[in-house]
Amino acid sequence: MAGLLTATFLIVGAGNVSAKPIDAFGKNQTYGVSHITRYDMSKIPDQQGNERFEVPQFDESTIENLPSAVGKDKDGNEIDLDVWDSWPLQNADGTVANYKGYNIVFALAGDPKVGSDTFIYLFYQKKGDTSIDSWKNAGRVFQADDHLKTNDEILKNQAEEWSGSATLTSDGKVRLFYTNRHPWDEGKKLYGKQTLTTAQINLSQPDATTLKVDGIEDLKSIFDGDGKYYQTVDQFVAGDKGADNHTLRDPHYVEDKGHKYLVFEANTGTKVGYQGDNQLDNRAYYGGGLRYFQKERKALLESPKKNLASLANGALGIIELNNDYTLKKVMKPLITSNTVTDEIERANLFKKNGKWYLFTDSRGAKMTIDGIGDKDIYMLGYVSNSLTGTYRPMNGSGLVLHMDLDTDDITWNYSHFAVPQKRGNNVVITSYMTNRGTFDDQHSTFAPSFLVKLQGSRSSVVPDSTLDQGQLTID
């Protein structure tokens, strides 16, 4: 009888008595962090198609490859490169830095025929220039063996360089943050480990119109997960690594009140809501009322995406850094996407008009929400009065940008990144255009930029605001 009482309770109403399972109410555990909820995400399909949120349509006949994106294949032959995720050198407040009269952009680039050829290049243009032809290429940031010259054991297995951010320090130095990605080689017990990493990038000016990468300093690992707040690769390997999606990447540098931070893409650890079937019972991940929770959970448990939802524990994390860019403090995530998706990419955070804006990119193909399809691409946004939250969805759902072109459309675009401007309420949206390796003659390239207006917790694409490919500022 005692066992029965722990499984049910009585609800006494007007003339009737009924028994309901306790788990009909689930649990409501927030872990002290904000959440991208199923209820908020369920509003997005009805918002799609609204011009406030749709990425502008672009004329494919006007899209150019980045002319300076030239490199070499493994045999030393000169080739045109794909160029995809990119980020500007920024000031501490997120605005575009002026480096001796130049804009600087770091970007992932590589051989269109070799997916693992993923390394960071430095592009630059004179301040005031905006055309795609004005970008020059300083080449790869790191020499092929730079990571082997350190005493850093994690760096020694680096196979690829993934996305990050860069800041112009108060003493005029270029500080880069990026993701060291290990290979996937189960025979060597390497499982694609991702580590937040940093280096100082030294630049010189051989002549009046040229910037040159002149070596690097202080290359070192910062953070590879702690298990409690952020999943480690070892936890990933111990679980269902065939279905799970482990992330710990895209470090974005932020300063607030004299403190240094990195915000990044990750997955939750054991102390802030880990993955597993148990998370399907947590009302905090659903949002809405009790009736919504009960209906949505029932549908999810019967859905072919149930297993994907049980493994989905994406997070936008935050750590504090010391002044020498080593780890000072591991902090709770700013927001998580438990049951919704495992992958919320390109963390981007800045303060504007007294509010903190947090943006992330995500793909519908990796989501578990009815009405969101495989072709749907999103930039989601959240707003808070303080750095660490609470973060609430912009536009009622979190939707800021939507795009659903076919992946073999030349104007398909992804990795949208909001660049705050020194004046006004508009941000410039950069991205890349054309999927890697899709065409022989049309490569991944800087997409045309455009404007989004921020008004408190609301945003809207500015009509007829298309800019040049890769344009960073309108100041």
C-alpha positions as semicolon CSV with decimal commas, in nm:
position;residue;x (nm);y (nm);z (nm)
1;M;0,000;0,000;0,000
2;A;0,284;0,240;0,078
3;G;0,423;0,180;-0,270
4;L;0,087;0,261;-0,422
5;L;0,064;0,585;-0,227
6;T;0,399;0,702;-0,360
7;A;0,279;0,648;-0,715
8;T;-0,063;0,813;-0,691
9;F;-0,252;1,079;-0,501
10;L;-0,620;1,162;-0,467
11;I;-0,790;1,464;-0,611
12;V;-1,122;1,530;-0,443
13;G;-1,366;1,736;-0,642
14;A;-1,737;1,806;-0,635
15;G;-1,874;1,460;-0,584
16;N;-1,594;1,263;-0,748
17;V;-1,262;1,112;-0,656
18;S;-0,990;1,030;-0,908
19;A;-0,635;0,905;-0,897
20;K;-0,360;1,052;-1,114
21;P;0,005;0,954;-1,146
22;I;0,232;1,199;-0,970
23;D;0,445;1,223;-1,283
24;A;0,152;1,387;-1,463
25;F;0,286;1,701;-1,296
26;G;0,647;1,620;-1,381
27;K;0,913;1,822;-1,204
28;N;0,994;2,189;-1,245
29;Q;1,368;2,229;-1,202
30;T;1,537;2,531;-1,363
31;Y;1,885;2,474;-1,213
32;G;1,909;2,851;-1,187
33;V;1,954;2,905;-1,562
34;S;1,741;3,032;-1,849
35;H;1,589;2,793;-2,102
36;I;1,497;2,783;-2,469
37;T;1,161;2,617;-2,410
38;R;0,951;2,396;-2,632
39;Y;0,655;2,631;-2,587
40;D;0,849;2,933;-2,710
41;M;0,996;2,739;-3,001
42;S;0,650;2,610;-3,097
43;K;0,550;2,969;-3,181
44;I;0,816;3,000;-3,450
45;P;0,644;2,817;-3,739
46;D;0,359;3,072;-3,726
47;Q;0,610;3,360;-3,736
48;Q;0,798;3,227;-4,037
49;G;0,719;3,417;-4,353
50;N;0,682;3,746;-4,167
51;E;0,917;3,995;-4,333
52;R;1,037;4,106;-3,988
53;F;1,223;3,777;-3,955
54;E;1,303;3,655;-4,305
55;V;1,660;3,678;-4,434
56;P;1,643;3,895;-4,749
57;Q;1,637;3,726;-5,087
58;F;1,953;3,776;-5,289
59;D;2,014;3,775;-5,665
60;E;2,248;3,483;-5,730
61;S;2,384;3,650;-6,045
62;T;2,542;3,919;-5,825
63;I;2,716;3,681;-5,582
64;E;3,094;3,670;-5,616
65;N;3,358;3,440;-5,478
66;L;3,595;3,619;-5,243
67;P;3,870;3,708;-5,496
68;S;4,154;3,700;-5,244
69;A;4,054;3,361;-5,102
70;V;4,336;3,173;-5,267
71;G;4,538;2,899;-5,101
72;K;4,706;2,569;-5,177
73;D;4,592;2,209;-5,180
74;K;4,785;1,927;-5,013
75;D;5,009;1,898;-5,320
76;G;5,101;2,266;-5,320
77;N;4,882;2,363;-5,614
78;E;4,713;2,703;-5,600
79;I;4,335;2,674;-5,551
80;D;4,035;2,894;-5,477
81;L;3,915;2,839;-5,121
82;D;3,578;2,799;-4,962
83;V;3,530;3,063;-4,689
84;W;3,257;3,011;-4,431
85;D;3,229;3,109;-4,060
86;S;3,386;3,451;-4,004
87;W;3,421;3,705;-3,724
88;P;3,564;4,058;-3,712
89;L;3,833;4,192;-3,485
90;Q;3,619;4,371;-3,226
91;N;3,655;4,625;-2,951
92;A;3,561;4,520;-2,598
93;D;3,205;4,650;-2,657
94;G;3,159;4,438;-2,970
95;T;3,195;4,717;-3,226
96;V;3,438;4,666;-3,514
97;A;3,794;4,757;-3,420
98;N;4,013;4,992;-3,620
99;Y;4,352;4,824;-3,654
100;K;4,587;5,087;-3,796
101;G;4,327;5,192;-4,050
102;Y;4,204;4,842;-4,137
103;N;3,907;4,617;-4,074
104;I;4,022;4,265;-3,989
105;V;3,816;3,949;-4,029
106;F;3,917;3,600;-3,926
107;A;3,747;3,321;-4,121
108;L;3,746;2,946;-4,162
109;A;3,866;2,852;-4,509
110;G;3,984;2,544;-4,690
111;D;3,996;2,324;-4,997
112;P;3,639;2,281;-5,130
113;K;3,712;1,914;-5,199
114;V;3,848;1,830;-4,853
115;G;3,604;1,873;-4,566
116;S;3,873;1,834;-4,299
117;D;4,076;2,121;-4,447
118;T;3,944;2,369;-4,192
119;F;4,181;2,641;-4,076
120;I;4,170;3,008;-3,978
121;Y;4,274;3,274;-4,231
122;L;4,306;3,650;-4,182
123;F;4,144;3,891;-4,428
124;Y;4,172;4,270;-4,411
125;Q;4,046;4,580;-4,590
126;K;4,101;4,954;-4,560
127;K;3,852;5,134;-4,336
128;G;3,587;5,293;-4,556
129;D;3,607;5,027;-4,828
130;T;3,310;4,790;-4,848
131;S;3,333;4,596;-5,176
132;I;3,419;4,227;-5,172
133;D;3,712;4,307;-5,403
134;S;3,871;4,524;-5,132
135;W;3,945;4,231;-4,900
136;K;4,307;4,113;-4,899
137;N;4,425;3,778;-4,769
138;A;4,712;3,755;-4,519
139;G;4,697;3,376;-4,531
140;R;4,671;3,121;-4,254
141;V;4,701;3,265;-3,905
142;F;4,895;2,969;-3,765
143;Q;5,184;2,783;-3,915
144;A;5,112;2,413;-3,963
145;D;5,331;2,317;-3,667
146;D;5,259;2,603;-3,423
147;H;5,045;2,377;-3,205
148;L;5,331;2,127;-3,176
149;K;5,574;2,388;-3,040
150;T;5,386;2,434;-2,712
151;N;5,398;2,227;-2,395
152;D;5,020;2,196;-2,415
153;E;4,916;1,830;-2,431
154;I;4,569;1,910;-2,567
155;L;4,710;2,118;-2,853
156;K;4,941;1,841;-2,970
157;N;4,646;1,647;-3,114
158;Q;4,488;1,945;-3,293
159;A;4,360;1,850;-3,639
160;E;4,139;2,146;-3,732
161;E;4,083;2,507;-3,625
162;W;3,719;2,598;-3,564
163;S;3,533;2,923;-3,503
164;G;3,590;3,181;-3,232
165;S;3,632;3,556;-3,185
166;A;3,902;3,822;-3,165
167;T;3,948;4,135;-2,958
168;L;4,177;4,437;-2,986
169;T;4,325;4,472;-2,639
170;S;4,368;4,799;-2,454
171;D;4,739;4,795;-2,543
172;G;4,673;4,744;-2,914
173;K;4,736;4,368;-2,938
174;V;4,526;4,121;-3,138
175;R;4,399;3,842;-2,912
176;L;4,235;3,548;-3,091
177;F;4,007;3,287;-2,937
178;Y;3,924;2,975;-3,136
179;T;3,834;2,606;-3,109
180;N;4,100;2,336;-3,124
181;R;3,931;2,031;-3,273
182;H;4,087;1,686;-3,240
183;P;4,047;1,421;-3,511
184;W;3,801;1,135;-3,485
185;D;4,016;0,824;-3,457
186;E;3,873;0,563;-3,223
187;G;4,183;0,347;-3,262
188;K;4,383;0,626;-3,097
189;K;4,100;0,709;-2,854
190;L;4,044;1,045;-3,019
191;Y;3,679;1,147;-3,048
192;G;3,670;1,496;-3,198
193;K;3,740;1,670;-2,867
194;Q;3,684;2,046;-2,880
195;T;3,877;2,291;-2,662
196;L;3,851;2,669;-2,619
197;T;4,195;2,804;-2,710
198;T;4,370;3,141;-2,739
199;A;4,678;3,310;-2,883
200;Q;4,817;3,656;-2,944
201;I;4,846;3,723;-3,317
202;N;5,136;3,949;-3,414
203;L;5,093;4,163;-3,724
204;S;5,338;4,375;-3,919
205;Q;5,310;4,622;-4,209
206;P;5,570;4,550;-4,479
207;D;5,435;4,846;-4,678
208;A;5,156;5,104;-4,669
209;T;4,890;4,871;-4,809
210;T;4,980;4,533;-4,660
211;L;4,927;4,351;-4,331
212;K;5,127;4,039;-4,255
213;V;5,087;3,772;-3,987
214;D;5,424;3,793;-3,814
215;G;5,405;3,498;-3,578
216;I;5,200;3,412;-3,273
217;E;5,257;3,414;-2,898
218;D;5,098;3,261;-2,590
219;L;4,915;2,980;-2,771
220;K;4,735;2,778;-2,503
221;S;4,423;2,583;-2,413
222;I;4,170;2,751;-2,185
223;F;3,878;2,515;-2,123
224;D;3,763;2,169;-2,232
225;G;3,463;2,117;-2,003
226;D;3,428;2,041;-1,633
227;G;3,160;1,769;-1,634
228;K;2,942;1,953;-1,382
229;Y;2,828;2,256;-1,580
230;Y;2,953;2,149;-1,924
231;Q;2,976;1,805;-2,082
232;T;3,327;1,671;-2,143
233;V;3,430;1,453;-2,434
234;D;3,479;1,165;-2,187
235;Q;3,115;1,190;-2,077
236;F;3,013;1,197;-2,443
237;V;3,219;0,886;-2,522
238;A;3,073;0,701;-2,221
239;G;2,720;0,765;-2,350
240;D;2,549;0,709;-2,684
241;K;2,819;0,869;-2,896
242;G;2,660;0,737;-3,214
243;A;2,348;0,951;-3,162
244;D;2,471;1,224;-2,929
245;N;2,615;1,555;-3,053
246;H;2,899;1,686;-2,837
247;T;2,990;2,055;-2,867
248;L;3,236;2,283;-2,688
249;R;3,330;2,556;-2,932
250;D;3,281;2,905;-3,077
251;P;3,433;3,109;-2,790
252;H;3,311;3,470;-2,799
253;Y;3,499;3,729;-2,593
254;V;3,308;3,974;-2,372
255;E;3,405;4,233;-2,112
256;D;3,184;4,368;-1,835
257;K;3,277;4,597;-1,546
258;G;3,647;4,525;-1,588
259;H;3,603;4,147;-1,602
260;K;3,687;3,923;-1,898
261;Y;3,459;3,639;-2,013
262;L;3,414;3,384;-2,288
263;V;3,066;3,281;-2,398
264;F;3,057;2,959;-2,600
265;E;2,854;2,673;-2,741
266;A;2,843;2,362;-2,523
267;N;2,620;2,093;-2,373
268;T;2,504;2,080;-2,014
269;G;2,687;1,886;-1,744
270;T;2,547;1,682;-1,456
271;K;2,475;1,972;-1,216
272;V;2,261;2,184;-1,450
273;G;2,033;1,928;-1,614
274;Y;2,213;1,649;-1,797
275;Q;2,077;1,460;-2,096
276;G;1,871;1,142;-2,066
277;D;1,510;1,026;-2,056
278;N;1,460;1,192;-1,718
279;Q;1,480;1,537;-1,874
280;L;1,161;1,466;-2,069
281;D;0,975;1,502;-1,736
282;N;1,109;1,850;-1,655
283;R;0,842;2,117;-1,702
284;A;1,111;2,389;-1,704
285;Y;1,217;2,268;-2,049
286;Y;0,863;2,282;-2,186
287;G;0,735;2,621;-2,071
288;G;0,367;2,703;-2,108
289;G;0,118;2,577;-1,852
290;L;0,057;2,235;-1,700
291;R;-0,187;2,135;-1,973
292;Y;0,068;2,222;-2,243
293;F;0,334;2,020;-2,061
294;Q;0,113;1,713;-2,035
295;K;0,002;1,726;-2,398
296;E;0,348;1,804;-2,537
297;R;0,523;1,541;-2,327
298;K;0,275;1,274;-2,435
299;A;0,332;1,365;-2,799
300;L;0,709;1,370;-2,751
301;L;0,716;1,029;-2,583
302;E;0,533;0,887;-2,885
303;S;0,743;1,079;-3,137
304;P;1,021;0,934;-3,356
305;K;1,232;1,222;-3,220
306;K;1,201;1,106;-2,859
307;N;1,557;0,972;-2,845
308;L;1,696;1,288;-3,006
309;A;1,505;1,496;-2,749
310;S;1,639;1,288;-2,460
311;L;1,996;1,357;-2,576
312;A;1,937;1,726;-2,656
313;N;2,109;1,945;-2,397
314;G;2,260;2,238;-2,585
315;A;2,395;2,529;-2,384
316;L;2,541;2,874;-2,428
317;G;2,803;2,867;-2,156
318;I;3,019;3,128;-1,987
319;I;3,354;3,125;-1,810
320;E;3,548;3,410;-1,652
321;L;3,910;3,466;-1,752
322;N;4,211;3,599;-1,567
323;N;4,395;3,896;-1,715
324;D;4,638;3,653;-1,882
325;Y;4,344;3,476;-2,052
326;T;4,365;3,162;-1,839
327;L;4,058;3,012;-1,675
328;K;3,944;3,195;-1,361
329;K;3,593;3,064;-1,296
330;V;3,348;2,819;-1,452
331;M;2,997;2,966;-1,440
332;K;2,650;2,824;-1,499
333;P;2,520;2,840;-1,858
334;L;2,344;3,156;-1,970
335;I;2,074;2,951;-2,142
336;T;2,014;2,587;-2,236
337;S;1,807;2,406;-2,499
338;N;1,733;2,077;-2,321
339;T;1,493;1,853;-2,522
340;V;1,492;2,109;-2,809
341;T;1,834;2,067;-2,972
342;D;2,192;1,966;-2,897
343;E;2,339;2,240;-3,113
344;I;2,313;2,617;-3,060
345;E;2,610;2,766;-3,244
346;R;2,807;3,090;-3,286
347;A;2,742;3,235;-2,940
348;N;2,732;3,614;-2,968
349;L;2,677;3,854;-2,678
350;F;2,697;4,232;-2,645
351;K;2,542;4,517;-2,448
352;K;2,339;4,781;-2,627
353;N;2,113;5,052;-2,485
354;G;2,140;4,905;-2,137
355;K;2,041;4,550;-2,235
356;W;2,246;4,238;-2,303
357;Y;2,166;4,068;-2,633
358;L;2,250;3,700;-2,673
359;F;2,231;3,545;-3,020
360;T;2,284;3,192;-3,151
361;D;2,248;3,006;-3,482
362;S;2,074;2,672;-3,514
363;R;1,942;2,429;-3,774
364;G;1,589;2,291;-3,786
365;A;1,729;1,956;-3,899
366;K;1,871;1,911;-3,549
367;M;1,558;2,020;-3,360
368;T;1,267;1,824;-3,213
369;I;0,984;2,077;-3,253
370;D;0,674;2,002;-3,462
371;G;0,641;2,239;-3,756
372;I;1,015;2,305;-3,781
373;G;1,166;2,131;-4,083
374;D;1,505;2,013;-4,200
375;K;1,559;2,314;-4,429
376;D;1,485;2,574;-4,162
377;I;1,781;2,787;-4,052
378;Y;1,756;3,026;-3,758
379;M;1,929;3,301;-3,569
380;L;1,768;3,309;-3,226
381;G;1,792;3,599;-2,982
382;Y;1,749;3,652;-2,608
383;V;1,767;3,965;-2,395
384;S;1,854;4,039;-2,033
385;N;1,915;4,332;-1,802
386;S;2,239;4,174;-1,679
387;L;2,526;3,969;-1,819
388;T;2,426;3,643;-1,653
389;G;2,050;3,667;-1,700
390;T;1,766;3,588;-1,673
391;Y;1,750;3,576;-2,057
392;R;1,408;3,603;-2,219
393;P;1,319;3,531;-2,582
394;M;1,306;3,820;-2,825
395;N;0,986;3,860;-3,026
396;G;0,799;3,625;-2,794
397;S;0,966;3,311;-2,928
398;G;1,336;3,382;-2,972
399;L;1,309;3,409;-3,351
400;V;1,524;3,684;-3,503
401;L;1,610;3,543;-3,847
402;H;1,476;3,257;-4,059
403;M;1,591;3,109;-4,390
404;D;1,476;2,789;-4,564
405;L;1,642;2,774;-4,905
406;D;1,752;2,444;-5,057
407;T;2,107;2,358;-4,956
408;D;2,216;2,354;-5,322
409;D;2,089;2,708;-5,382
410;I;2,383;2,943;-5,447
411;T;2,227;3,200;-5,212
412;W;2,182;2,953;-4,923
413;N;2,334;3,119;-4,616
414;Y;2,423;3,035;-4,257
415;S;2,631;3,137;-3,956
416;H;2,457;3,472;-3,914
417;F;2,646;3,706;-3,683
418;A;2,515;4,037;-3,545
419;V;2,775;4,316;-3,539
420;P;2,678;4,613;-3,316
421;Q;2,741;4,959;-3,458
422;K;2,880;5,261;-3,275
423;R;2,560;5,459;-3,327
424;G;2,192;5,382;-3,367
425;N;1,980;5,073;-3,305
426;N;2,077;4,875;-3,615
427;V;2,317;4,581;-3,620
428;V;2,490;4,453;-3,933
429;I;2,427;4,084;-4,002
430;T;2,714;3,897;-4,165
431;S;2,706;3,533;-4,278
432;Y;2,847;3,304;-4,542
433;M;2,679;3,203;-4,865
434;T;2,682;2,879;-5,067
435;N;2,739;2,540;-4,908
436;R;3,092;2,402;-4,902
437;G;3,196;2,196;-5,203
438;T;2,858;2,222;-5,377
439;F;2,974;2,375;-5,706
440;D;3,295;2,361;-5,907
441;D;3,306;2,733;-5,974
442;Q;3,093;2,890;-5,700
443;H;3,257;2,866;-5,358
444;S;3,149;2,945;-5,006
445;T;3,194;3,319;-4,974
446;F;3,103;3,624;-4,768
447;A;2,727;3,673;-4,801
448;P;2,577;4,017;-4,862
449;S;2,529;4,181;-4,524
450;F;2,203;4,343;-4,416
451;L;2,054;4,529;-4,120
452;V;1,840;4,424;-3,826
453;K;1,689;4,686;-3,596
454;L;1,687;4,616;-3,221
455;Q;1,415;4,776;-3,008
456;G;1,425;4,637;-2,656
457;S;1,304;4,278;-2,679
458;R;1,182;4,323;-3,037
459;S;1,373;4,307;-3,363
460;S;1,301;4,341;-3,732
461;V;1,491;4,307;-4,058
462;V;1,530;4,655;-4,204
463;P;1,361;4,660;-4,548
464;D;1,586;4,719;-4,851
465;S;1,898;4,717;-4,634
466;T;2,119;4,479;-4,833
467;L;2,485;4,579;-4,818
468;D;2,803;4,460;-4,990
469;Q;2,926;4,105;-4,940
470;G;3,111;4,092;-4,609
471;Q;3,037;4,454;-4,516
472;L;3,085;4,512;-4,142
473;T;2,979;4,868;-4,066
474;I;2,745;5,146;-4,172
475;D;2,908;5,410;-3,950
